[in-house]
Amino acid sequence: MHLTALLPLLLSAALTSAKPHPFITRRTTTTDTTIYAYGTNISGLPLVYGISDGLAYIADNTSLPSTLSAITWDITTDTSTTWNATTSNSSSVGSFFITPTSSFAAAGFTSSNSTTSSIATTGFSLFGEQVVFVNGSTYESQFWASTTDTDGVYALYWNSDGIEEGGSVPVVLKTIAPSGTTSS
């Protein structure tokens, strides 16, 4: 049998049994998620919210100072949608932001009323379980932790240059809790 005779049969079979490819997933939103930071001397500490300054911090949320609040996240695989966080008493803290063009700028949360052209509130995604910023076709993870005046509390920064700034270390943000804990 010639290939030209088989082609219509193959095409017909392909069209009648069309199923999505198993590796293609739909865009989804996950709620009440905790994001953890991993790096030198930071072994899976959660991201928390700075109550007075609206910035993102890394700290053990079982012993937070009164200036910080534990948060959970609503994250989506749609990079055109913001990632929002909520405190344990259900207060929204706003949309997560970074300054993607900055060599070293604090990451934090902004309200929907706020407009700052230099910050990015969309473009976040998960690469497996790792938080990344999608810049065109590039997946970037330039999150850094910098020590603060409070022992065990680190400020979260976006560091587009990847150059260490006094007391800072690169961190990987993941949705996987460290072993021995339960994730939300």
C-alpha positions, 0 to 999 in steps of 0.5 A: 500500500502506498503512503498516499493511501494511508495518509487519509486513514492516519489523519482520520484516526488522529482527529477522532482520537484527539486527546491533550498531550499528557505533558500539557497542563491547564493554567491553575490557581493554588490557594493557601500555599506557603512559600519557603526560602532555601539558601546558606543557613536558611533551611526552608524558612517561610516568606512572611509579611512586614506589617509596617513596611509592606516588604517580604521577609524570611523568618521562622513563622512560629516565633515572629516578632510583632512587626511580621505576620505569617502569610499564605499565597494564592499562586497561579501558573498564568504569568499575566496574573498577580500572586496575592498573599493573605495573613492568618486573620484573612487580611489581604496584603496585596500583590507580590512585587519585585523590581526586575531591572534593579541590581538589589531591591527589596521585594514586597507587596503592593495594593491594587491602587498603587502604580509604580512603573519600575516594579513587576507584579506579574510574570511569576510562575513555578518551574516544578516547585521553584518560584521563577520570574518569566522575562520573555523566554527566560526563567529567572530566579535572582532572589537573595536574602539579606540579614536584618537587625533582628536575629533569624529574620532576613529581608527578601531582595531581587538581585538582577546582577547576582552580585553579593551585597554585604551579608546577603546570600542567594536563596531559592523559593519553593512551595515545598516545606522542609522535611519534618514539617507540613506545608499548607 
